Amino acid sequence: MEQQKQAFRLSYLPTFSPCQRRPQPAGEEDFAGISRKLGRLNQMFGGIGVSKLEICLVRHADAVDADGRQIPNDFQRPLSDKGETQAKLVGKALAAIGWKPHLLLHSPLVRTAQTAGLMAKGAHKLDVSWREESFAPLASGMGSGAVLEALRKRGDSGRLILVGHMPEMAEVAAWLLGTEPEAVHFPKAGAMLLSCPLGIQQGMARMEWFTNPEWHELAD
C-alpha cells in the first residue's frame, strides 16, 4: 500500500503536457520560454500582491449515450456505472495529494453535474470539501472563448475546479499555456492543474500536473 501511495505521489510530478502526440520542437521552445518568463515575473511581482490562481480542469467522467427515449438528448446523458466510479476517484485523488480548492464550477449538463457531485463525495471521504456552482459558459458547445471571458469577469483567485467537456477543456488549457489545442488531450475523468499567477492571461500559465483515471485508482 505504501508503494502504491508513493507511486501515486510521483505521478503528479510536473510534466510538459498530457499529449499523446508531442508538439513540434518550436512549440516546446516556446513553452520553455514562457516558463522562464513566468519565473521572472514571479520573482518580480510575487511579493507585491499579484493574485494567485490555480485552476484544475476536469473532463466529465464516462457517460451513457442518448437513446432518444429514456435519455432523449445530449443534455440529459447521465454517467455510466464506470463514470460514477471515475468521478469519485477524481475527487478522492485531489484530496489525497492535499490540493484543497475553494470552489468547483461545472457545466449545467447532467453528466458534468453528476461528475461534480460525485467528486465532492470522493473528497469528503478524506474530510475535504468545497463550494459547488453550475456555470453556464462551461456548457458543451459554448466555446472556450465564452469560458475564458466569463472567468476573467469573475476575477477569481485561490484554487478553482472547472468540470466541462471536450474540446473546450483542451482549448482553455492550450490558450492559458500558449500552445495549440491539438497538443492537449483529455481522457474522460482526466484532470490538469494549471498555475496562473497573473490570472486569466494567454500563454502565462504553467502546468503543474496531469492525471488520468488509471492514476486516480492509486489513491483509492
PyMOL CGO cylinders between C-alpha atoms (Angstrom):
from pymol import cmd
from pymol.cgo import CYLINDER

trace = [
    CYLINDER, 0.00, 0.00, 0.00, 2.82, 2.43, 0.87, 0.3, 1, 1, 1, 1, 1, 1,
    CYLINDER, 2.82, 2.43, 0.87, 4.43, 1.71, -2.51, 0.3, 1, 1, 1, 1, 1, 1,
    CYLINDER, 4.43, 1.71, -2.51, 1.12, 2.48, -4.21, 0.3, 1, 1, 1, 1, 1, 1,
    CYLINDER, 1.12, 2.48, -4.21, 0.83, 5.79, -2.37, 0.3, 1, 1, 1, 1, 1, 1,
    CYLINDER, 0.83, 5.79, -2.37, 4.39, 6.69, -3.32, 0.3, 1, 1, 1, 1, 1, 1,
    CYLINDER, 4.39, 6.69, -3.32, 3.70, 5.85, -6.97, 0.3, 1, 1, 1, 1, 1, 1,
    CYLINDER, 3.70, 5.85, -6.97, 0.59, 7.98, -6.82, 0.3, 1, 1, 1, 1, 1, 1,
    CYLINDER, 0.59, 7.98, -6.82, 2.51, 10.96, -5.45, 0.3, 1, 1, 1, 1, 1, 1,
    CYLINDER, 2.51, 10.96, -5.45, 5.20, 10.58, -8.09, 0.3, 1, 1, 1, 1, 1, 1,
    CYLINDER, 5.20, 10.58, -8.09, 2.59, 10.55, -10.84, 0.3, 1, 1, 1, 1, 1, 1,
    CYLINDER, 2.59, 10.55, -10.84, 1.88, 14.19, -10.03, 0.3, 1, 1, 1, 1, 1, 1,
    CYLINDER, 1.88, 14.19, -10.03, 5.39, 15.41, -10.81, 0.3, 1, 1, 1, 1, 1, 1,
    CYLINDER, 5.39, 15.41, -10.81, 5.26, 18.36, -13.26, 0.3, 1, 1, 1, 1, 1, 1,
    CYLINDER, 5.26, 18.36, -13.26, 5.40, 17.38, -16.91, 0.3, 1, 1, 1, 1, 1, 1,
    CYLINDER, 5.40, 17.38, -16.91, 5.00, 19.21, -20.20, 0.3, 1, 1, 1, 1, 1, 1,
    CYLINDER, 5.00, 19.21, -20.20, 1.60, 18.00, -21.26, 0.3, 1, 1, 1, 1, 1, 1,
    CYLINDER, 1.60, 18.00, -21.26, -0.75, 15.03, -21.47, 0.3, 1, 1, 1, 1, 1, 1,
    CYLINDER, -0.75, 15.03, -21.47, -0.03, 14.89, -25.21, 0.3, 1, 1, 1, 1, 1, 1,
    CYLINDER, -0.03, 14.89, -25.21, -0.32, 11.62, -26.98, 0.3, 1, 1, 1, 1, 1, 1,
    CYLINDER, -0.32, 11.62, -26.98, 1.12, 13.44, -29.99, 0.3, 1, 1, 1, 1, 1, 1,
    CYLINDER, 1.12, 13.44, -29.99, 4.03, 15.64, -28.97, 0.3, 1, 1, 1, 1, 1, 1,
    CYLINDER, 4.03, 15.64, -28.97, 4.13, 19.23, -30.26, 0.3, 1, 1, 1, 1, 1, 1,
    CYLINDER, 4.13, 19.23, -30.26, 6.73, 20.37, -32.77, 0.3, 1, 1, 1, 1, 1, 1,
    CYLINDER, 6.73, 20.37, -32.77, 10.13, 21.34, -31.32, 0.3, 1, 1, 1, 1, 1, 1,
    CYLINDER, 10.13, 21.34, -31.32, 9.37, 25.03, -31.84, 0.3, 1, 1, 1, 1, 1, 1,
    CYLINDER, 9.37, 25.03, -31.84, 6.34, 24.65, -29.59, 0.3, 1, 1, 1, 1, 1, 1,
    CYLINDER, 6.34, 24.65, -29.59, 8.49, 23.12, -26.87, 0.3, 1, 1, 1, 1, 1, 1,
    CYLINDER, 8.49, 23.12, -26.87, 10.92, 26.02, -27.13, 0.3, 1, 1, 1, 1, 1, 1,
    CYLINDER, 10.92, 26.02, -27.13, 8.03, 28.47, -26.89, 0.3, 1, 1, 1, 1, 1, 1,
    CYLINDER, 8.03, 28.47, -26.89, 6.73, 26.71, -23.79, 0.3, 1, 1, 1, 1, 1, 1,
    CYLINDER, 6.73, 26.71, -23.79, 10.17, 26.76, -22.17, 0.3, 1, 1, 1, 1, 1, 1,
    CYLINDER, 10.17, 26.76, -22.17, 10.43, 30.48, -22.88, 0.3, 1, 1, 1, 1, 1, 1,
    CYLINDER, 10.43, 30.48, -22.88, 7.02, 31.07, -21.31, 0.3, 1, 1, 1, 1, 1, 1,
    CYLINDER, 7.02, 31.07, -21.31, 8.08, 29.12, -18.21, 0.3, 1, 1, 1, 1, 1, 1,
    CYLINDER, 8.08, 29.12, -18.21, 11.25, 31.21, -17.86, 0.3, 1, 1, 1, 1, 1, 1,
    CYLINDER, 11.25, 31.21, -17.86, 9.27, 34.43, -18.30, 0.3, 1, 1, 1, 1, 1, 1,
    CYLINDER, 9.27, 34.43, -18.30, 6.78, 33.25, -15.71, 0.3, 1, 1, 1, 1, 1, 1,
    CYLINDER, 6.78, 33.25, -15.71, 9.59, 32.53, -13.29, 0.3, 1, 1, 1, 1, 1, 1,
    CYLINDER, 9.59, 32.53, -13.29, 11.00, 36.04, -13.74, 0.3, 1, 1, 1, 1, 1, 1,
    CYLINDER, 11.00, 36.04, -13.74, 7.56, 37.58, -13.24, 0.3, 1, 1, 1, 1, 1, 1,
    CYLINDER, 7.56, 37.58, -13.24, 7.09, 35.57, -10.07, 0.3, 1, 1, 1, 1, 1, 1,
    CYLINDER, 7.09, 35.57, -10.07, 10.38, 36.93, -8.75, 0.3, 1, 1, 1, 1, 1, 1,
    CYLINDER, 10.38, 36.93, -8.75, 9.48, 40.50, -9.75, 0.3, 1, 1, 1, 1, 1, 1,
    CYLINDER, 9.48, 40.50, -9.75, 5.90, 40.59, -8.55, 0.3, 1, 1, 1, 1, 1, 1,
    CYLINDER, 5.90, 40.59, -8.55, 5.47, 37.71, -6.14, 0.3, 1, 1, 1, 1, 1, 1,
    CYLINDER, 5.47, 37.71, -6.14, 5.78, 39.90, -3.08, 0.3, 1, 1, 1, 1, 1, 1,
    CYLINDER, 5.78, 39.90, -3.08, 3.54, 42.81, -4.06, 0.3, 1, 1, 1, 1, 1, 1,
    CYLINDER, 3.54, 42.81, -4.06, 0.05, 41.40, -4.17, 0.3, 1, 1, 1, 1, 1, 1,
    CYLINDER, 0.05, 41.40, -4.17, -0.29, 39.79, -7.62, 0.3, 1, 1, 1, 1, 1, 1,
    CYLINDER, -0.29, 39.79, -7.62, -3.27, 37.44, -7.46, 0.3, 1, 1, 1, 1, 1, 1,
    CYLINDER, -3.27, 37.44, -7.46, -2.56, 33.73, -7.39, 0.3, 1, 1, 1, 1, 1, 1,
    CYLINDER, -2.56, 33.73, -7.39, -4.95, 31.47, -9.26, 0.3, 1, 1, 1, 1, 1, 1,
    CYLINDER, -4.95, 31.47, -9.26, -4.76, 27.71, -9.66, 0.3, 1, 1, 1, 1, 1, 1,
    CYLINDER, -4.76, 27.71, -9.66, -7.25, 26.04, -11.99, 0.3, 1, 1, 1, 1, 1, 1,
    CYLINDER, -7.25, 26.04, -11.99, -7.88, 22.31, -12.10, 0.3, 1, 1, 1, 1, 1, 1,
    CYLINDER, -7.88, 22.31, -12.10, -9.52, 21.43, -15.42, 0.3, 1, 1, 1, 1, 1, 1,
    CYLINDER, -9.52, 21.43, -15.42, -11.53, 18.21, -15.34, 0.3, 1, 1, 1, 1, 1, 1,
    CYLINDER, -11.53, 18.21, -15.34, -13.33, 16.49, -18.20, 0.3, 1, 1, 1, 1, 1, 1,
    CYLINDER, -13.33, 16.49, -18.20, -16.58, 14.82, -17.20, 0.3, 1, 1, 1, 1, 1, 1,
    CYLINDER, -16.58, 14.82, -17.20, -16.46, 11.09, -16.45, 0.3, 1, 1, 1, 1, 1, 1,
    CYLINDER, -16.46, 11.09, -16.45, -17.75, 8.32, -18.72, 0.3, 1, 1, 1, 1, 1, 1,
    CYLINDER, -17.75, 8.32, -18.72, -21.42, 8.81, -19.68, 0.3, 1, 1, 1, 1, 1, 1,
    CYLINDER, -21.42, 8.81, -19.68, -24.27, 6.81, -21.22, 0.3, 1, 1, 1, 1, 1, 1,
    CYLINDER, -24.27, 6.81, -21.22, -25.22, 7.62, -24.82, 0.3, 1, 1, 1, 1, 1, 1,
    CYLINDER, -25.22, 7.62, -24.82, -28.56, 9.25, -25.62, 0.3, 1, 1, 1, 1, 1, 1,
    CYLINDER, -28.56, 9.25, -25.62, -31.14, 6.78, -26.96, 0.3, 1, 1, 1, 1, 1, 1,
    CYLINDER, -31.14, 6.78, -26.96, -33.96, 9.16, -27.91, 0.3, 1, 1, 1, 1, 1, 1,
    CYLINDER, -33.96, 9.16, -27.91, -36.29, 7.60, -25.34, 0.3, 1, 1, 1, 1, 1, 1,
    CYLINDER, -36.29, 7.60, -25.34, -35.24, 7.40, -21.69, 0.3, 1, 1, 1, 1, 1, 1,
    CYLINDER, -35.24, 7.40, -21.69, -32.27, 9.61, -22.48, 0.3, 1, 1, 1, 1, 1, 1,
    CYLINDER, -32.27, 9.61, -22.48, -33.80, 11.94, -25.08, 0.3, 1, 1, 1, 1, 1, 1,
    CYLINDER, -33.80, 11.94, -25.08, -30.85, 14.23, -25.82, 0.3, 1, 1, 1, 1, 1, 1,
    CYLINDER, -30.85, 14.23, -25.82, -27.21, 15.07, -25.15, 0.3, 1, 1, 1, 1, 1, 1,
    CYLINDER, -27.21, 15.07, -25.15, -28.08, 17.41, -22.25, 0.3, 1, 1, 1, 1, 1, 1,
    CYLINDER, -28.08, 17.41, -22.25, -29.71, 14.57, -20.28, 0.3, 1, 1, 1, 1, 1, 1,
    CYLINDER, -29.71, 14.57, -20.28, -26.96, 11.97, -20.63, 0.3, 1, 1, 1, 1, 1, 1,
    CYLINDER, -26.96, 11.97, -20.63, -26.10, 10.55, -17.16, 0.3, 1, 1, 1, 1, 1, 1,
    CYLINDER, -26.10, 10.55, -17.16, -22.87, 8.94, -16.04, 0.3, 1, 1, 1, 1, 1, 1,
    CYLINDER, -22.87, 8.94, -16.04, -22.39, 5.24, -16.57, 0.3, 1, 1, 1, 1, 1, 1,
    CYLINDER, -22.39, 5.24, -16.57, -21.51, 2.97, -13.65, 0.3, 1, 1, 1, 1, 1, 1,
    CYLINDER, -21.51, 2.97, -13.65, -17.89, 3.28, -14.78, 0.3, 1, 1, 1, 1, 1, 1,
    CYLINDER, -17.89, 3.28, -14.78, -18.21, 7.05, -14.86, 0.3, 1, 1, 1, 1, 1, 1,
    CYLINDER, -18.21, 7.05, -14.86, -19.61, 7.21, -11.34, 0.3, 1, 1, 1, 1, 1, 1,
    CYLINDER, -19.61, 7.21, -11.34, -16.58, 5.34, -10.04, 0.3, 1, 1, 1, 1, 1, 1,
    CYLINDER, -16.58, 5.34, -10.04, -14.23, 7.55, -12.06, 0.3, 1, 1, 1, 1, 1, 1,
    CYLINDER, -14.23, 7.55, -12.06, -15.76, 10.75, -10.70, 0.3, 1, 1, 1, 1, 1, 1,
    CYLINDER, -15.76, 10.75, -10.70, -15.47, 9.66, -7.07, 0.3, 1, 1, 1, 1, 1, 1,
    CYLINDER, -15.47, 9.66, -7.07, -11.82, 8.73, -7.62, 0.3, 1, 1, 1, 1, 1, 1,
    CYLINDER, -11.82, 8.73, -7.62, -11.00, 12.13, -9.13, 0.3, 1, 1, 1, 1, 1, 1,
    CYLINDER, -11.00, 12.13, -9.13, -12.28, 13.88, -6.02, 0.3, 1, 1, 1, 1, 1, 1,
    CYLINDER, -12.28, 13.88, -6.02, -10.54, 11.48, -3.70, 0.3, 1, 1, 1, 1, 1, 1,
    CYLINDER, -10.54, 11.48, -3.70, -7.28, 11.84, -5.64, 0.3, 1, 1, 1, 1, 1, 1,
    CYLINDER, -7.28, 11.84, -5.64, -7.33, 15.63, -5.31, 0.3, 1, 1, 1, 1, 1, 1,
    CYLINDER, -7.33, 15.63, -5.31, -7.93, 15.31, -1.59, 0.3, 1, 1, 1, 1, 1, 1,
    CYLINDER, -7.93, 15.31, -1.59, -5.22, 12.66, -1.23, 0.3, 1, 1, 1, 1, 1, 1,
    CYLINDER, -5.22, 12.66, -1.23, -2.49, 14.97, -2.52, 0.3, 1, 1, 1, 1, 1, 1,
    CYLINDER, -2.49, 14.97, -2.52, -3.64, 17.80, -0.27, 0.3, 1, 1, 1, 1, 1, 1,
    CYLINDER, -3.64, 17.80, -0.27, -4.94, 20.10, -3.02, 0.3, 1, 1, 1, 1, 1, 1,
    CYLINDER, -4.94, 20.10, -3.02, -7.95, 21.86, -1.48, 0.3, 1, 1, 1, 1, 1, 1,
    CYLINDER, -7.95, 21.86, -1.48, -9.97, 24.14, -3.79, 0.3, 1, 1, 1, 1, 1, 1,
    CYLINDER, -9.97, 24.14, -3.79, -12.41, 26.77, -2.57, 0.3, 1, 1, 1, 1, 1, 1,
    CYLINDER, -12.41, 26.77, -2.57, -14.88, 26.42, -5.47, 0.3, 1, 1, 1, 1, 1, 1,
    CYLINDER, -14.88, 26.42, -5.47, -15.94, 23.99, -8.19, 0.3, 1, 1, 1, 1, 1, 1,
    CYLINDER, -15.94, 23.99, -8.19, -17.73, 25.30, -11.30, 0.3, 1, 1, 1, 1, 1, 1,
    CYLINDER, -17.73, 25.30, -11.30, -19.41, 22.79, -13.59, 0.3, 1, 1, 1, 1, 1, 1,
    CYLINDER, -19.41, 22.79, -13.59, -21.30, 22.72, -16.86, 0.3, 1, 1, 1, 1, 1, 1,
    CYLINDER, -21.30, 22.72, -16.86, -25.09, 22.52, -16.39, 0.3, 1, 1, 1, 1, 1, 1,
    CYLINDER, -25.09, 22.52, -16.39, -25.33, 19.28, -18.39, 0.3, 1, 1, 1, 1, 1, 1,
    CYLINDER, -25.33, 19.28, -18.39, -26.35, 16.21, -16.40, 0.3, 1, 1, 1, 1, 1, 1,
    CYLINDER, -26.35, 16.21, -16.40, -23.09, 14.28, -16.85, 0.3, 1, 1, 1, 1, 1, 1,
    CYLINDER, -23.09, 14.28, -16.85, -20.94, 17.19, -15.66, 0.3, 1, 1, 1, 1, 1, 1,
    CYLINDER, -20.94, 17.19, -15.66, -23.21, 18.00, -12.73, 0.3, 1, 1, 1, 1, 1, 1,
    CYLINDER, -23.21, 18.00, -12.73, -23.07, 14.35, -11.68, 0.3, 1, 1, 1, 1, 1, 1,
    CYLINDER, -23.07, 14.35, -11.68, -19.29, 14.28, -12.08, 0.3, 1, 1, 1, 1, 1, 1,
    CYLINDER, -19.29, 14.28, -12.08, -19.02, 17.33, -9.83, 0.3, 1, 1, 1, 1, 1, 1,
    CYLINDER, -19.02, 17.33, -9.83, -21.31, 15.88, -7.17, 0.3, 1, 1, 1, 1, 1, 1,
    CYLINDER, -21.31, 15.88, -7.17, -19.51, 12.55, -7.07, 0.3, 1, 1, 1, 1, 1, 1,
    CYLINDER, -19.51, 12.55, -7.07, -16.10, 14.26, -6.96, 0.3, 1, 1, 1, 1, 1, 1,
    CYLINDER, -16.10, 14.26, -6.96, -17.31, 16.01, -3.81, 0.3, 1, 1, 1, 1, 1, 1,
    CYLINDER, -17.31, 16.01, -3.81, -18.35, 12.68, -2.30, 0.3, 1, 1, 1, 1, 1, 1,
    CYLINDER, -18.35, 12.68, -2.30, -14.95, 11.19, -3.07, 0.3, 1, 1, 1, 1, 1, 1,
    CYLINDER, -14.95, 11.19, -3.07, -13.13, 14.12, -1.48, 0.3, 1, 1, 1, 1, 1, 1,
    CYLINDER, -13.13, 14.12, -1.48, -15.41, 14.07, 1.56, 0.3, 1, 1, 1, 1, 1, 1,
    CYLINDER, -15.41, 14.07, 1.56, -14.06, 10.61, 2.42, 0.3, 1, 1, 1, 1, 1, 1,
    CYLINDER, -14.06, 10.61, 2.42, -10.79, 12.39, 3.26, 0.3, 1, 1, 1, 1, 1, 1,
    CYLINDER, -10.79, 12.39, 3.26, -12.54, 15.31, 5.00, 0.3, 1, 1, 1, 1, 1, 1,
    CYLINDER, -12.54, 15.31, 5.00, -12.05, 17.74, 2.11, 0.3, 1, 1, 1, 1, 1, 1,
    CYLINDER, -12.05, 17.74, 2.11, -14.93, 19.85, 0.84, 0.3, 1, 1, 1, 1, 1, 1,
    CYLINDER, -14.93, 19.85, 0.84, -15.60, 22.83, -1.44, 0.3, 1, 1, 1, 1, 1, 1,
    CYLINDER, -15.60, 22.83, -1.44, -18.43, 25.01, -2.73, 0.3, 1, 1, 1, 1, 1, 1,
    CYLINDER, -18.43, 25.01, -2.73, -20.10, 23.94, -5.97, 0.3, 1, 1, 1, 1, 1, 1,
    CYLINDER, -20.10, 23.94, -5.97, -21.89, 26.03, -8.61, 0.3, 1, 1, 1, 1, 1, 1,
    CYLINDER, -21.89, 26.03, -8.61, -23.36, 25.47, -12.06, 0.3, 1, 1, 1, 1, 1, 1,
    CYLINDER, -23.36, 25.47, -12.06, -21.57, 27.67, -14.61, 0.3, 1, 1, 1, 1, 1, 1,
    CYLINDER, -21.57, 27.67, -14.61, -23.41, 28.17, -17.91, 0.3, 1, 1, 1, 1, 1, 1,
    CYLINDER, -23.41, 28.17, -17.91, -20.34, 29.13, -20.02, 0.3, 1, 1, 1, 1, 1, 1,
    CYLINDER, -20.34, 29.13, -20.02, -18.97, 25.60, -19.44, 0.3, 1, 1, 1, 1, 1, 1,
    CYLINDER, -18.97, 25.60, -19.44, -21.92, 24.00, -21.27, 0.3, 1, 1, 1, 1, 1, 1,
    CYLINDER, -21.92, 24.00, -21.27, -20.98, 21.87, -24.27, 0.3, 1, 1, 1, 1, 1, 1,
    CYLINDER, -20.98, 21.87, -24.27, -20.83, 23.95, -27.44, 0.3, 1, 1, 1, 1, 1, 1,
    CYLINDER, -20.83, 23.95, -27.44, -20.46, 27.34, -25.73, 0.3, 1, 1, 1, 1, 1, 1,
    CYLINDER, -20.46, 27.34, -25.73, -16.83, 27.53, -26.78, 0.3, 1, 1, 1, 1, 1, 1,
    CYLINDER, -16.83, 27.53, -26.78, -13.62, 28.22, -24.90, 0.3, 1, 1, 1, 1, 1, 1,
    CYLINDER, -13.62, 28.22, -24.90, -13.85, 31.96, -25.57, 0.3, 1, 1, 1, 1, 1, 1,
    CYLINDER, -13.85, 31.96, -25.57, -17.04, 32.18, -23.53, 0.3, 1, 1, 1, 1, 1, 1,
    CYLINDER, -17.04, 32.18, -23.53, -15.41, 30.26, -20.66, 0.3, 1, 1, 1, 1, 1, 1,
    CYLINDER, -15.41, 30.26, -20.66, -12.29, 32.44, -20.61, 0.3, 1, 1, 1, 1, 1, 1,
    CYLINDER, -12.29, 32.44, -20.61, -14.21, 35.72, -20.83, 0.3, 1, 1, 1, 1, 1, 1,
    CYLINDER, -14.21, 35.72, -20.83, -16.57, 34.69, -18.03, 0.3, 1, 1, 1, 1, 1, 1,
    CYLINDER, -16.57, 34.69, -18.03, -13.64, 33.63, -15.83, 0.3, 1, 1, 1, 1, 1, 1,
    CYLINDER, -13.64, 33.63, -15.83, -11.89, 36.94, -16.48, 0.3, 1, 1, 1, 1, 1, 1,
    CYLINDER, -11.89, 36.94, -16.48, -15.01, 38.85, -15.44, 0.3, 1, 1, 1, 1, 1, 1,
    CYLINDER, -15.01, 38.85, -15.44, -15.37, 36.76, -12.26, 0.3, 1, 1, 1, 1, 1, 1,
    CYLINDER, -15.37, 36.76, -12.26, -11.83, 37.62, -11.18, 0.3, 1, 1, 1, 1, 1, 1,
    CYLINDER, -11.83, 37.62, -11.18, -11.39, 34.52, -9.02, 0.3, 1, 1, 1, 1, 1, 1,
    CYLINDER, -11.39, 34.52, -9.02, -8.23, 33.90, -7.04, 0.3, 1, 1, 1, 1, 1, 1,
    CYLINDER, -8.23, 33.90, -7.04, -7.25, 30.88, -4.99, 0.3, 1, 1, 1, 1, 1, 1,
    CYLINDER, -7.25, 30.88, -4.99, -7.95, 27.31, -6.12, 0.3, 1, 1, 1, 1, 1, 1,
    CYLINDER, -7.95, 27.31, -6.12, -10.70, 26.58, -8.62, 0.3, 1, 1, 1, 1, 1, 1,
    CYLINDER, -10.70, 26.58, -8.62, -12.01, 23.42, -10.32, 0.3, 1, 1, 1, 1, 1, 1,
    CYLINDER, -12.01, 23.42, -10.32, -13.71, 23.56, -13.73, 0.3, 1, 1, 1, 1, 1, 1,
    CYLINDER, -13.71, 23.56, -13.73, -15.67, 20.47, -14.83, 0.3, 1, 1, 1, 1, 1, 1,
    CYLINDER, -15.67, 20.47, -14.83, -16.52, 20.60, -18.51, 0.3, 1, 1, 1, 1, 1, 1,
    CYLINDER, -16.52, 20.60, -18.51, -16.35, 19.00, -21.93, 0.3, 1, 1, 1, 1, 1, 1,
    CYLINDER, -16.35, 19.00, -21.93, -14.09, 18.42, -24.89, 0.3, 1, 1, 1, 1, 1, 1,
    CYLINDER, -14.09, 18.42, -24.89, -12.95, 20.25, -26.94, 0.3, 1, 1, 1, 1, 1, 1,
    CYLINDER, -12.95, 20.25, -26.94, -13.43, 23.24, -24.62, 0.3, 1, 1, 1, 1, 1, 1,
    CYLINDER, -13.43, 23.24, -24.62, -11.22, 21.88, -21.81, 0.3, 1, 1, 1, 1, 1, 1,
    CYLINDER, -11.22, 21.88, -21.81, -8.32, 21.34, -24.22, 0.3, 1, 1, 1, 1, 1, 1,
    CYLINDER, -8.32, 21.34, -24.22, -8.85, 24.76, -25.81, 0.3, 1, 1, 1, 1, 1, 1,
    CYLINDER, -8.85, 24.76, -25.81, -8.90, 26.55, -22.45, 0.3, 1, 1, 1, 1, 1, 1,
    CYLINDER, -8.90, 26.55, -22.45, -5.73, 24.74, -21.35, 0.3, 1, 1, 1, 1, 1, 1,
    CYLINDER, -5.73, 24.74, -21.35, -3.98, 25.48, -24.65, 0.3, 1, 1, 1, 1, 1, 1,
    CYLINDER, -3.98, 25.48, -24.65, -4.86, 29.19, -24.55, 0.3, 1, 1, 1, 1, 1, 1,
    CYLINDER, -4.86, 29.19, -24.55, -3.61, 29.59, -20.99, 0.3, 1, 1, 1, 1, 1, 1,
    CYLINDER, -3.61, 29.59, -20.99, -0.42, 27.63, -21.71, 0.3, 1, 1, 1, 1, 1, 1,
    CYLINDER, -0.42, 27.63, -21.71, 0.28, 29.29, -25.04, 0.3, 1, 1, 1, 1, 1, 1,
    CYLINDER, 0.28, 29.29, -25.04, 0.19, 26.12, -27.13, 0.3, 1, 1, 1, 1, 1, 1,
    CYLINDER, 0.19, 26.12, -27.13, -2.11, 24.53, -29.72, 0.3, 1, 1, 1, 1, 1, 1,
    CYLINDER, -2.11, 24.53, -29.72, -5.32, 22.68, -28.69, 0.3, 1, 1, 1, 1, 1, 1,
    CYLINDER, -5.32, 22.68, -28.69, -4.16, 19.65, -30.69, 0.3, 1, 1, 1, 1, 1, 1,
    CYLINDER, -4.16, 19.65, -30.69, -1.28, 19.28, -28.23, 0.3, 1, 1, 1, 1, 1, 1,
    CYLINDER, -1.28, 19.28, -28.23, -3.66, 18.70, -25.30, 0.3, 1, 1, 1, 1, 1, 1,
    CYLINDER, -3.66, 18.70, -25.30, -5.75, 15.55, -24.92, 0.3, 1, 1, 1, 1, 1, 1,
    CYLINDER, -5.75, 15.55, -24.92, -8.14, 14.91, -22.04, 0.3, 1, 1, 1, 1, 1, 1,
    CYLINDER, -8.14, 14.91, -22.04, -9.44, 11.39, -21.44, 0.3, 1, 1, 1, 1, 1, 1,
    CYLINDER, -9.44, 11.39, -21.44, -12.78, 11.23, -19.67, 0.3, 1, 1, 1, 1, 1, 1,
    CYLINDER, -12.78, 11.23, -19.67, -12.21, 11.99, -15.97, 0.3, 1, 1, 1, 1, 1, 1,
    CYLINDER, -12.21, 11.99, -15.97, -8.77, 13.38, -16.78, 0.3, 1, 1, 1, 1, 1, 1,
    CYLINDER, -8.77, 13.38, -16.78, -7.57, 16.31, -14.65, 0.3, 1, 1, 1, 1, 1, 1,
    CYLINDER, -7.57, 16.31, -14.65, -4.94, 19.02, -15.25, 0.3, 1, 1, 1, 1, 1, 1,
    CYLINDER, -4.94, 19.02, -15.25, -3.71, 21.60, -12.75, 0.3, 1, 1, 1, 1, 1, 1,
    CYLINDER, -3.71, 21.60, -12.75, -2.61, 24.97, -14.13, 0.3, 1, 1, 1, 1, 1, 1,
    CYLINDER, -2.61, 24.97, -14.13, -0.86, 27.66, -12.08, 0.3, 1, 1, 1, 1, 1, 1,
    CYLINDER, -0.86, 27.66, -12.08, -1.94, 31.14, -13.26, 0.3, 1, 1, 1, 1, 1, 1,
    CYLINDER, -1.94, 31.14, -13.26, -0.16, 33.72, -11.06, 0.3, 1, 1, 1, 1, 1, 1,
    CYLINDER, -0.16, 33.72, -11.06, -1.24, 36.58, -13.33, 0.3, 1, 1, 1, 1, 1, 1,
    CYLINDER, -1.24, 36.58, -13.33, -4.85, 35.39, -13.64, 0.3, 1, 1, 1, 1, 1, 1,
    CYLINDER, -4.85, 35.39, -13.64, -6.57, 34.67, -16.95, 0.3, 1, 1, 1, 1, 1, 1,
    CYLINDER, -6.57, 34.67, -16.95, -3.79, 35.66, -19.36, 0.3, 1, 1, 1, 1, 1, 1,
    CYLINDER, -3.79, 35.66, -19.36, -2.87, 33.95, -22.61, 0.3, 1, 1, 1, 1, 1, 1,
    CYLINDER, -2.87, 33.95, -22.61, 0.34, 31.95, -22.52, 0.3, 1, 1, 1, 1, 1, 1,
    CYLINDER, 0.34, 31.95, -22.52, 1.18, 32.80, -18.92, 0.3, 1, 1, 1, 1, 1, 1,
    CYLINDER, 1.18, 32.80, -18.92, 0.09, 29.62, -17.14, 0.3, 1, 1, 1, 1, 1, 1,
    CYLINDER, 0.09, 29.62, -17.14, 2.27, 26.69, -16.09, 0.3, 1, 1, 1, 1, 1, 1,
    CYLINDER, 2.27, 26.69, -16.09, 1.07, 23.11, -15.92, 0.3, 1, 1, 1, 1, 1, 1,
    CYLINDER, 1.07, 23.11, -15.92, 1.77, 21.54, -12.54, 0.3, 1, 1, 1, 1, 1, 1,
    CYLINDER, 1.77, 21.54, -12.54, 0.44, 18.04, -13.18, 0.3, 1, 1, 1, 1, 1, 1,
    CYLINDER, 0.44, 18.04, -13.18, -1.91, 15.95, -15.28, 0.3, 1, 1, 1, 1, 1, 1,
    CYLINDER, -1.91, 15.95, -15.28, -3.68, 12.73, -14.31, 0.3, 1, 1, 1, 1, 1, 1,
    CYLINDER, -3.68, 12.73, -14.31, -5.84, 10.09, -15.96, 0.3, 1, 1, 1, 1, 1, 1,
    CYLINDER, -5.84, 10.09, -15.96, -8.37, 7.67, -14.39, 0.3, 1, 1, 1, 1, 1, 1,
    CYLINDER, -8.37, 7.67, -14.39, -5.77, 4.90, -14.02, 0.3, 1, 1, 1, 1, 1, 1,
    CYLINDER, -5.77, 4.90, -14.02, -3.65, 7.12, -11.79, 0.3, 1, 1, 1, 1, 1, 1,
    CYLINDER, -3.65, 7.12, -11.79, -6.67, 8.06, -9.69, 0.3, 1, 1, 1, 1, 1, 1,
    CYLINDER, -6.67, 8.06, -9.69, -7.16, 4.43, -8.78, 0.3, 1, 1, 1, 1, 1, 1,
    CYLINDER, -7.16, 4.43, -8.78, -3.86, 4.51, -6.88, 0.3, 1, 1, 1, 1, 1, 1,
    CYLINDER, -3.86, 4.51, -6.88, -5.41, 6.92, -4.39, 0.3, 1, 1, 1, 1, 1, 1,
    CYLINDER, -5.41, 6.92, -4.39, -8.24, 4.55, -3.55, 0.3, 1, 1, 1, 1, 1, 1,
]
cmd.load_cgo(trace, "trace")
